[in-house]
Amino acid sequence: MKYYNNEEIEAFRKRAHDKIPSGAHTYSKADDQFSSNAPAFIQKGEGAICYDYKGESYIDYGMGIFSVSLGHAHPKVIEAVSDQLKNGNSFTRPTILEGELAEQLCDMIPCAEMVKFAKNGSDVTSAAIRLARAYTSRDYIITIKEQPFHSFNDWFIGSTSKAGGVPNNIRTQTLKIPYNNIETFKDAISAYPNKIACVLMEPVTFDEPKAEYLNQIRELCTKHGIVLIFDEIITGFRWNLKGAQHFFNVTPDLATFGKGMANGFACAAIMGKKEIMELGNSSGDVFLLSCTYGSELVGLTAAKKTIEIFQEENVIDHIWSYGKDLIVGLSDQIQALNLENQLKIEGYPCRPNISFLCNEGAFSFELKTLFIQEMVKQNILMERICVSYAHNDKLLKSSLKATAATFEVIQKGLNNNNISEIIDGEIVKPVFT
Ligand SMILES: Cc1ncc(COP(=O)(O)O)c(C=O)c1O
């Protein structure tokens, strides 16, 4: 590995900002999402550890923004990809692997009768929207207010505070309803009779769905001819190998998968009912995801191997079990310091989360910044919590030791009313609201 000193790193940072808007190709990897002491760049990852360019290593809880489910540079995935690369990566006719992998997903995931691959989650959710609109001949879309992200494309980003460049008519076609509130869905159906093409939602983010909520959504969609789309980009390969749709026993019409399915390599998929997916046949009306790299073999080979490892080893059980221990440890520490009003542990064990709250109950970006900063000081990168198969007991122990020290700093800062003074640099910001 090559190492640089602080001055050299800062020069690289400046050059990146000079040539890349926001200095990173993914907003959530940018400087303004991290405390100022966080590593500016990562050069290597191994298991659940990542390495910066200064010679520091960190326990990684970002894991490529939830995409690296088995661990960085998993030897079996790397071997499979390397073997494939010797035989080329992109051809002018399909490989047999495309069909085999599609079959495998259809055998595994309840809603899947047909599958189409792409390279990222944004494109497969957009493809689902286009299919739903074509299938229903309707324009309006419903998403869930609290669910932060589905796509960089117009239909979604136009519904956020970062809607620049999205035509107004598109912005107004995406409606938002709160999670776990079936009445607001009924209201939207009444307010837009025969106009709603689909509901696109994560079956779950952090809050548990109320009893019957997902079933009621399913029933109302069926009754009113609305296509139900589950965005399983995060929940897939995390709640269950068959998706959160299997976990909750609710089958959508279409579903999208991405992060986690190829251990950090680029592979995403839309799948669902044949009757809807078939609109994307060459003879159908819909131009459904056709891109040069849609079936390039690195992504597909990595997905095949990753799925095999998920099937052969207890990856999902491990993720749940580690997450459960982490939640118990964090909750005990927070309780011992009486910080329950400021730090809320939420989410299922397979996707734990810490919510940072100010006195008024709103999200506190100050506390989040201080938390990231203090964890970085102890060589842990925890701006989110993505547990992977590579997180082990030793790392759990080190992580909990670090959170205990961090929570004490937070408590002291709150008691001394000087949180902003003990933060070095800028407060982290949401990418959009
Ligand atoms: C739930 C969800 N859906 C869709 C996406 C978009 O996926 P991608 O970043 O691969 O385009 C994301 C990305 O963060 C996501 O979290």
The ligand as an SDF file (V2000), in Angstrom:
LIG
                    3D

 16 16  0  0  0  0  0  0  0  0999 V2000
  -33.5500    1.4820   -0.4350 C   0  0  0  0  0  0  0  0  0  0  0  0
  -32.7030    1.9320   -1.5980 C   0  0  0  0  0  0  0  0  0  0  0  0
  -33.2220    1.8690   -2.8290 N   0  0  0  0  0  0  0  0  0  0  0  0
  -32.5150    2.2470   -3.9230 C   0  0  0  0  0  0  0  0  0  0  0  0
  -31.2310    2.7400   -3.7900 C   0  0  0  0  0  0  0  0  0  0  0  0
  -30.4610    3.1480   -4.9960 C   0  0  0  0  0  0  0  0  0  0  0  0
  -29.4550    2.2190   -5.2470 O   0  0  0  0  0  0  0  0  0  0  0  0
  -28.1080    2.6320   -6.0270 P   0  0  0  0  0  0  0  0  0  0  0  0
  -27.3340    3.5370   -5.1430 O   0  0  0  0  0  0  0  0  0  0  0  0
  -27.4300    1.3240   -6.2900 O   0  0  0  0  0  0  0  0  0  0  0  0
  -28.5260    3.3200   -7.2940 O   0  0  0  0  0  0  0  0  0  0  0  0
  -30.6710    2.8370   -2.5200 C   0  0  0  0  0  0  0  0  0  0  0  0
  -29.3050    3.3900   -2.3460 C   0  0  0  0  0  0  0  0  0  0  0  0
  -28.8880    3.8230   -1.3170 O   0  0  0  0  0  0  0  0  0  0  0  0
  -31.4180    2.4290   -1.3960 C   0  0  0  0  0  0  0  0  0  0  0  0
  -30.9260    2.5120   -0.1480 O   0  0  0  0  0  0  0  0  0  0  0  0
  1  2  1  0
  2  3  1  0
  2 15  2  0
  3  4  2  0
  4  5  1  0
  5  6  1  0
  5 12  2  0
  6  7  1  0
  7  8  1  0
  8  9  2  0
  8 10  1  0
  8 11  1  0
 12 13  1  0
 12 15  1  0
 13 14  2  0
 15 16  1  0
M  END
$$$$
